[in-house]
Amino acid sequence: MTLRAEIPYGAYWSTPFARWQGSLAHLHSVEFAAHVARAELARRGIDASRIDHGVLGLTVPQKHAFYGLPWLAGLAGAGRVAGPTVMQACATGVRVLLACAQEVASGLANVALGVTCDRTSNGPHVYYPNPAGPGGSGVHEDWVLGNFACDPLGPHAMIDTAERVAKDHGVSTAEQNDVVLLREAQYRRALGDDRAFLRRFMTLPFAVPSANLRRTQAQLDGDEGVNTSTAEGLATLAPVRPGGTVTYGAQTHPADGNAAIVVASPDAAAQLATAPIAVRLLGFGQARVELARMPEATVPAAQRALAQAGLRFADLDAVKTHNPFAVNDVVFARATGVALERMNDYGSSLVWGHPQAPMGTRSVIELIETLAARGGGRGLFAGCAAGDSAMAVAIEVRDR
């Protein structure tokens, strides 16, 4: 199956990702994403008046986020564009891409803009009134930290899903450490030749604006807060859970940033592309596994995306995964037969961080550019999400 919707080659972007409480912590995620979108559309010569639909994805509330996509679109110079705001934890990026593709494929839009943004820094503290509470007192939560630490269906923390899967699949700490070293080495390829791979979709050096977006207050040469691990250093880390296997070195870090992708009809995509390359959407998949087994969910989601595309894992030229834990990739490789070395060329979220909504969007962008760098081919991105769920997308990059 091929949707009648394409991604115009080059019509996408990502900011650098910065470890939480870093250089992007002062920025309102929606306003910042709109600021970046306006500049990146202009850089590609895309007139905002061509956009007739939009989807905003975010998972951490910001002030005035009630106004969602229409607010962002107005700030980005597309003041006549409407559309939904969606939240599906770490699957938000693929969900936004699918929502844009469905709108275009149905004929309801010709050019859709999907923007994903999150700021895990300075997460909101939310108070919920409860008239039935003692003396009318309510309940409260720290949106980011509280939800990292507790899936209310368990209750259990995110890391507990990794530990449960690691135990059941016999994944050792040493095996996880090997994945970390491999992924970091792959990411260093993206930094070669003055970050040539990142420059394919990221404006570098990146001007970090002030909170009011009126001046530049800092500059980023690339992602901020990325670890450089050694086998000896990883071996000294104790598991986070007593008796467990997952250390802080074998999991990702929360981050801030945004990323966006344009989706258009085939004719419009040919006009908006920055090179005569076609990026086709072949299939999507969604899955949910048993409670507290989140790292396993990418496998059935990937299988469903490939089934819709009429492909097998052996047909793929590139695979990207969202790997909040190194365990994820070990389990995916064992279940699918895709070698660890064939996954995540140029890095992954395990290395460059986890700003939730834009994580999947950047992964898809990197998948496109990985395929383009090799002259084309077919690829897959699959990523897990809170609620023991996952989404996946299969694409093809070829000469137009």
C-alpha positions as CSV (number, residue, x, y, z in Angstrom):
1,M,0.0,0.0,0.0
2,T,1.2,3.5,-0.8
3,L,-0.7,6.5,0.6
4,R,-1.5,9.3,-1.9
5,A,0.7,11.5,0.3
6,E,4.4,12.1,0.2
7,I,7.0,14.0,2.2
8,P,8.7,16.6,0.0
9,Y,12.4,15.8,0.2
10,G,14.1,18.4,2.3
11,A,10.8,19.9,3.6
12,Y,11.5,19.0,7.3
13,W,13.8,20.1,10.0
14,S,14.8,19.6,13.6
15,T,16.5,21.8,16.2
16,P,19.4,20.4,18.1
17,F,18.1,18.6,21.2
18,A,19.4,19.9,24.5
19,R,19.5,17.8,27.7
20,W,16.8,19.2,30.1
21,Q,17.7,22.3,32.1
22,G,20.2,23.2,29.4
23,S,20.3,25.9,26.7
24,L,16.6,25.5,25.6
25,A,15.1,25.3,29.1
26,H,13.9,28.9,29.1
27,L,11.8,28.6,25.9
28,H,8.1,28.1,25.6
29,S,7.9,25.0,23.5
30,V,5.0,26.1,21.2
31,E,6.3,29.6,20.7
32,F,9.8,28.3,20.1
33,A,8.5,25.7,17.5
34,A,6.6,28.4,15.7
35,H,9.7,30.6,15.6
36,V,11.7,27.8,14.1
37,A,9.0,26.8,11.6
38,R,8.7,30.3,10.3
39,A,12.4,30.5,9.7
40,E,12.8,27.0,8.2
41,L,9.9,27.4,5.8
42,A,11.4,30.6,4.6
43,R,14.8,28.9,4.3
44,R,13.3,26.3,1.9
45,G,11.3,28.9,0.0
46,I,8.0,27.4,1.1
47,D,5.3,30.1,1.2
48,A,3.2,29.5,4.3
49,S,0.1,30.4,2.2
50,R,0.5,27.0,0.5
51,I,-0.2,25.1,3.8
52,D,-3.8,24.2,4.2
53,H,-3.7,21.9,7.2
54,G,-1.6,21.5,10.3
55,V,-1.1,19.1,13.2
56,L,0.6,19.9,16.4
57,G,2.0,17.2,18.7
58,L,3.2,17.8,22.2
59,T,3.1,15.9,25.5
60,V,4.1,18.4,28.1
61,P,1.5,21.3,28.6
62,Q,2.6,24.9,28.2
63,K,0.8,28.1,28.9
64,H,-2.0,28.7,26.3
65,A,-1.5,25.3,24.8
66,F,-5.3,25.0,24.8
67,Y,-5.1,27.0,21.5
68,G,-2.9,24.4,20.1
69,L,-2.3,24.1,16.3
70,P,-4.2,27.3,15.3
71,W,-2.0,29.3,17.7
72,L,1.2,27.8,16.5
73,A,0.2,28.2,12.8
74,G,-0.6,31.9,13.4
75,L,2.7,32.5,15.0
76,A,4.5,30.7,12.1
77,G,2.8,32.9,9.5
78,A,0.1,30.5,8.5
79,G,-2.8,32.3,10.1
80,R,-5.5,30.6,8.1
81,V,-4.5,27.1,8.9
82,A,-6.5,24.9,11.3
83,G,-6.0,21.4,12.6
84,P,-5.8,19.2,15.7
85,T,-3.3,19.0,18.6
86,V,-2.5,15.4,19.5
87,M,-0.7,13.6,22.3
88,Q,0.4,10.0,22.2
89,A,3.4,10.0,24.5
90,C,6.6,9.0,22.5
91,A,4.5,7.8,19.6
92,T,3.3,11.4,19.0
93,G,5.7,12.0,16.1
94,V,4.5,9.1,14.0
95,R,0.9,9.9,15.0
96,V,1.3,13.4,13.7
97,L,2.8,12.2,10.5
98,L,-0.1,9.7,10.0
99,A,-2.6,12.4,10.7
100,C,-1.1,14.7,8.1
101,A,-0.9,11.9,5.6
102,Q,-4.5,10.9,6.1
103,E,-5.7,14.4,5.6
104,V,-3.8,14.7,2.3
105,A,-4.6,11.3,1.1
106,S,-8.3,11.9,1.7
107,G,-8.3,15.0,-0.5
108,L,-9.1,17.3,2.4
109,A,-5.7,19.0,2.2
110,N,-3.0,19.5,-0.3
111,V,-0.1,20.5,1.9
112,A,0.0,19.7,5.6
113,L,2.5,20.8,8.2
114,G,3.2,18.5,11.2
115,V,5.0,20.2,14.1
116,T,6.1,18.4,17.2
117,C,7.6,20.1,20.2
118,D,8.2,19.5,23.9
119,R,10.1,21.0,26.8
120,T,10.7,18.4,29.6
121,S,12.6,21.1,31.5
122,N,10.6,23.0,34.1
123,G,7.6,20.7,33.7
124,P,4.3,22.0,35.1
125,H,3.1,21.2,38.5
126,V,-0.6,20.5,38.1
127,Y,-3.3,20.8,40.9
128,Y,-6.6,19.0,40.5
129,P,-9.5,20.3,42.7
130,N,-11.3,17.6,44.6
131,P,-14.4,18.9,46.5
132,A,-14.8,15.4,48.1
133,G,-11.2,15.6,49.6
134,P,-10.6,16.3,53.3
135,G,-11.6,19.9,53.7
136,G,-12.0,20.2,50.0
137,S,-8.3,19.7,49.4
138,G,-7.2,18.5,45.9
139,V,-4.5,16.4,44.5
140,H,-1.5,17.3,42.5
141,E,1.3,16.0,40.3
142,D,4.6,17.0,38.7
143,W,3.7,16.4,35.0
144,V,7.0,15.2,33.8
145,L,8.6,13.4,36.8
146,G,5.4,12.0,38.1
147,N,4.5,10.3,34.9
148,F,8.0,9.0,34.3
149,A,7.7,7.4,37.7
150,C,4.2,6.0,37.6
151,D,2.0,4.3,35.0
152,P,-1.2,4.3,37.0
153,L,-2.3,1.0,35.5
154,G,0.5,-0.8,37.4
155,P,1.5,1.2,39.1
156,H,5.1,1.1,37.9
157,A,7.8,3.3,36.5
158,M,9.1,3.3,32.9
159,I,12.3,1.7,34.0
160,D,10.4,-1.2,35.5
161,T,9.1,-2.1,32.0
162,A,12.7,-2.3,30.8
163,E,13.7,-4.5,33.8
164,R,10.8,-6.9,33.3
165,V,11.6,-7.3,29.6
166,A,15.3,-7.6,30.3
167,K,14.7,-10.4,32.8
168,D,12.3,-12.3,30.6
169,H,14.6,-12.1,27.6
170,G,17.8,-12.7,29.5
171,V,19.4,-9.4,28.5
172,S,22.4,-8.7,30.7
173,T,23.9,-5.3,31.7
174,A,27.0,-6.1,29.6
175,E,24.9,-6.7,26.5
176,Q,23.1,-3.4,27.1
177,N,26.5,-1.6,27.5
178,D,27.6,-2.9,24.2
179,V,24.5,-1.4,22.5
180,V,25.3,2.0,24.2
181,L,28.9,2.0,22.8
182,L,27.6,1.0,19.4
183,R,25.0,3.7,19.2
184,E,27.4,6.4,20.4
185,A,29.9,5.3,17.8
186,Q,27.1,5.5,15.1
187,Y,26.2,9.0,16.3
188,R,29.8,10.1,16.0
189,R,29.5,9.4,12.3
190,A,26.8,12.2,12.2
191,L,29.4,14.6,13.7
192,G,32.0,13.8,11.0
193,D,33.0,16.4,8.4
194,D,31.8,19.2,10.6
195,R,28.4,17.5,11.3
196,A,27.6,17.0,7.7
197,F,24.8,14.5,8.3
198,L,23.1,16.7,10.9
199,R,23.4,19.7,8.5
200,R,21.2,17.8,6.0
201,F,18.2,18.7,8.2
202,M,19.4,21.0,11.0
203,T,20.5,24.6,10.8
204,L,23.9,24.8,12.4
205,P,25.2,26.7,14.2
206,F,21.8,27.0,15.8
207,A,20.9,30.5,17.2
208,V,19.2,30.0,20.6
209,P,16.7,32.8,21.0
210,S,15.8,34.7,24.2
211,A,12.6,33.9,25.9
212,N,10.8,36.7,24.0
213,L,12.4,35.4,20.7
214,R,13.7,38.9,19.9
215,R,17.4,38.3,20.2
216,T,20.0,35.5,20.1
217,Q,21.3,34.7,23.5
218,A,23.5,31.6,22.7
219,Q,24.6,29.3,20.0
220,L,24.6,25.5,19.7
221,D,26.9,23.7,17.4
222,G,24.8,20.5,17.7
223,D,23.0,18.4,20.3
224,E,23.8,19.4,23.8
225,G,24.4,17.0,26.7
226,V,25.3,13.9,24.8
227,N,27.3,11.4,26.7
228,T,30.6,10.0,25.7
229,S,30.8,6.6,27.3
230,T,33.6,4.1,27.7
231,A,33.4,0.3,28.4
232,E,35.2,0.9,31.7
233,G,32.9,3.7,32.8
234,L,29.7,1.8,31.9
235,A,31.0,-1.2,33.8
236,T,31.3,0.8,37.0
237,L,27.6,1.8,37.0
238,A,25.2,-0.1,39.3
239,P,21.7,-0.9,38.1
240,V,19.1,1.7,39.1
241,R,16.9,-1.0,40.7
242,P,18.6,-3.3,43.2
243,G,19.1,-6.7,41.6
244,G,18.3,-5.3,38.2
245,T,20.3,-4.9,35.0
246,V,19.4,-1.4,33.6
247,T,21.9,1.4,34.6
248,Y,21.6,5.1,34.0
249,G,24.2,4.7,31.3
250,A,21.9,2.3,29.3
251,Q,19.0,4.7,29.0
252,T,18.3,8.0,27.4
253,H,18.0,11.4,29.0
254,P,15.1,13.9,29.0
255,A,15.6,16.8,26.5
256,D,14.1,19.8,24.9
257,G,13.6,20.7,21.2
258,N,11.3,20.5,18.2
259,A,11.0,19.0,14.8
260,A,8.6,19.2,11.9
261,I,7.7,17.5,8.6
262,V,5.7,18.7,5.6
263,V,3.3,16.2,3.9
264,A,1.8,16.9,0.5
265,S,0.1,15.4,-2.5
266,P,2.5,13.9,-5.0
267,D,2.3,16.8,-7.3
268,A,2.8,19.4,-4.5
269,A,5.6,17.3,-3.0
270,A,7.5,17.4,-6.4
271,Q,7.2,21.2,-6.4
272,L,8.2,21.7,-2.8
273,A,11.1,19.2,-2.7
274,T,14.6,20.7,-2.5
275,A,16.0,17.9,-4.8
276,P,14.4,15.5,-7.4
277,I,13.9,12.8,-4.8
278,A,10.6,11.2,-3.8
279,V,9.8,10.2,-0.2
280,R,6.8,7.8,-0.2
281,L,4.8,6.6,2.8
282,L,4.3,2.9,2.4
283,G,2.6,1.8,5.6
284,F,1.9,2.5,9.3
285,G,1.5,0.2,12.3
286,Q,0.3,0.5,15.8
287,A,0.5,-2.1,18.6
288,R,0.1,-2.5,22.4
289,V,1.5,-5.4,24.4
290,E,0.9,-6.7,27.9
291,L,1.1,-4.4,30.9
292,A,4.6,-3.3,31.9
293,R,6.3,-4.7,28.7
294,M,6.8,-1.5,26.8
295,P,10.1,-2.3,25.1
296,E,8.5,-5.3,23.3
297,A,5.8,-3.1,21.6
298,T,8.0,-2.0,18.7
299,V,8.1,-5.5,17.2
300,P,4.3,-6.0,16.5
301,A,4.0,-2.3,15.4
302,A,6.9,-2.8,12.9
303,Q,5.3,-6.0,11.7
304,R,2.0,-4.3,11.0
305,A,3.7,-1.4,9.2
306,L,5.6,-3.8,7.0
307,A,2.5,-5.9,6.3
308,Q,0.7,-2.8,5.1
309,A,3.7,-2.0,2.9
310,G,4.0,-5.5,1.6
311,L,7.5,-5.8,2.9
312,R,9.7,-8.1,5.0
313,F,12.4,-7.1,7.4
314,A,14.9,-8.5,4.9
315,D,13.7,-5.9,2.3
316,L,14.8,-3.0,4.4
317,D,17.8,-0.9,3.7
318,A,17.7,1.1,6.9
319,V,16.0,0.8,10.3
320,K,15.7,3.4,13.0
321,T,14.3,2.8,16.5
322,H,13.3,4.8,19.4
323,N,15.4,3.2,22.2
324,P,14.7,4.9,25.6
325,F,16.5,1.8,27.0
326,A,19.3,-0.2,25.3
327,V,17.1,-3.2,26.1
328,N,14.7,-2.2,23.4
329,D,17.2,-2.7,20.6
330,V,18.3,-6.1,21.9
331,V,14.8,-7.4,22.0
332,F,13.9,-5.9,18.6
333,A,17.0,-7.4,17.0
334,R,16.3,-10.9,18.4
335,A,12.7,-10.8,17.4
336,T,13.1,-9.5,13.8
337,G,16.5,-10.8,12.8
338,V,17.7,-7.2,12.0
339,A,21.3,-7.1,13.3
340,L,22.1,-4.4,15.9
341,E,24.7,-3.0,13.5
342,R,22.1,-2.5,10.8
343,M,19.9,-0.3,13.0
344,N,20.3,3.4,13.8
345,D,23.0,4.6,11.5
346,Y,24.1,8.1,12.6
347,G,22.6,7.6,16.1
348,S,19.3,7.5,17.9
349,S,17.3,8.8,20.8
350,L,19.3,6.6,23.2
351,V,22.2,9.0,22.4
352,W,20.7,12.4,21.5
353,G,17.9,12.4,24.0
354,H,14.2,12.2,24.6
355,P,12.0,15.3,24.2
356,Q,9.1,12.9,23.6
357,A,6.9,14.4,20.8
358,P,9.7,15.5,18.5
359,M,11.7,12.3,19.1
360,G,9.9,10.3,16.5
361,T,9.8,13.1,14.0
362,R,13.5,13.5,14.1
363,S,14.0,9.8,13.8
364,V,11.9,9.7,10.6
365,I,13.9,12.6,9.2
366,E,17.1,10.8,10.0
367,L,15.7,7.7,8.3
368,I,15.0,9.7,5.2
369,E,18.4,11.2,5.1
370,T,20.1,7.8,5.8
371,L,18.3,6.4,2.8
372,A,19.1,9.4,0.6
373,A,22.8,9.2,1.6
374,R,23.0,5.7,0.3
375,G,21.2,6.5,-3.0
376,G,17.7,5.5,-1.9
377,G,15.9,2.5,-0.6
378,R,13.2,1.4,1.9
379,G,13.3,2.0,5.6
380,L,11.4,1.6,8.8
381,F,11.1,3.5,12.0
382,A,9.5,2.0,15.1
383,G,9.3,3.4,18.6
384,C,7.6,2.5,21.8
385,A,5.5,4.8,24.0
386,A,3.9,5.0,27.4
387,G,1.1,2.6,27.9
388,D,3.1,-0.4,26.5
389,S,2.3,0.8,23.0
390,A,4.3,1.6,19.9
391,M,3.9,3.1,16.4
392,A,5.9,2.4,13.2
393,V,6.2,3.7,9.7
394,A,7.7,2.3,6.5
395,I,9.0,4.6,3.8
396,E,10.7,4.6,0.4
397,V,13.2,7.1,-0.8
398,R,14.0,7.1,-4.6
399,D,14.8,9.4,-7.5
400,R,11.8,11.1,-8.8
